[in-house]
Structures are given as structure tokens and as C-alpha cells.
Amino acid sequence: MLRIYKVIILAVISIALNACSTYEVLDEGGKSMMNSKGVYTLTNLHPDPKRSRLYAVNYQQGGLIPLCTEVTLLAANKKLIKFTTSETGQKYVYYYHKSAGEPLMDHLTQYFGRKCNTEKVKGMSKVDQDGIAKGIPINGMTRDGVILAMGYPPRHKTPSLDVDTWIYWKSRFGTMKVIFKDGKVSQIIR
């Protein structure tokens, strides 16, 4: 009987350690981005402003961490990443879930990286620039503009960026549709 308990305890400890194991978030060159300077948001991020949380399904919550904000990635495991914004020191937790439809590291490198292309934004239309600055879709924006303004639509709702309707979550209970015609936003259904 004692042997069975030992096996069960070892199994529980093994599972717990695996769940808590840390990850190194690597940049495109294979270097760690953990606890280092020069890491930026590659799109606007929309956290829950009261709880300082973000989710991999990209809920369009009330907060806004602007594109190209310098951040420090503090810790990561297979379920979350903790980071702070360099300017304010505000701490955030980014929760990852398998419904994101891609490996964690692939997912994170869409949102965090060493180079933020501010020149790309400067070369975009006024409508794109306004939407990016506000973190919202605006009629007339391009697909790239919407991605920079809102992040990527969750893959389980929008499996391809080539489709004309992108679906974003506003919360666990409601969605928003961004509809494109000829490559530009033609309608937003909230």
C-alpha cells in the first residue's frame, strides 16, 4: 500500500513540475528575450485594465499597450508569460491556451520581438495610422493595419488571414466581426 502512495506522489510531483517548467522565449535569431532590454510589442495589446491580464485568444479588452512599447519578459511557462512595460513598470500576465491554434513560441513571437517597425506604420494611410493609434478597426483600414491595431484574430475563429471576415473576441461571451472588401475594412459588426 505504501508503495502505491509513493508512486502516486511521484506522479503528482512530476506533473506539477512539468506544468511549472519555465520556457525561454527566443527571438528570430535564437537569442533569449527573457529579462533583457530591447524587447517590444509588435502589435497593440488589449489587456483587462483592472486585472492586468491578456489572453492568447486576443480578447479586445479596455486597456491598450501600444505597438512598439518596450517590455521586459520576466517569466514564461507553457500556460503564461509575465512581463512589465518599461516606461510604467506595470506588470501583466499573458495567458496562453491551446485554442490559440499554434505552438506557444510561434504565438508569442507574433506579439513580442527585438525590432518594431515604426517605419512601416509611417508609410501606411492616415486611416491605418488612426486605427493603430486608437487600437480599433476603422472602415478603410488594410489587413496589416488591423493586425497592428488589434493583434491577430484567434485562429479557432479565423483560421486564415485571407478570408474576408475576421472574428475577434470582445469577451468570453461576445465577438466582433471585421469585414473586408477589396483588402480594406468595409464593415465592423460589434
BELHU-V334200 format. One record per helix or strand of 2 or more residues. SS is the DSSP state (H for helix, E for strand). FROM is the first residue (numbers start at 0). TO is the last residue. If there is no record, write none. Layout:
SS/FROM/TO
SS/FROM/TO
This chain:
H/1/19
E/38/40
E/52/54
E/69/75
E/79/84
E/90/94
H/97/99
H/103/110
E/111/112
H/117/121
H/125/133
H/142/149
E/164/168
E/174/180
E/183/188
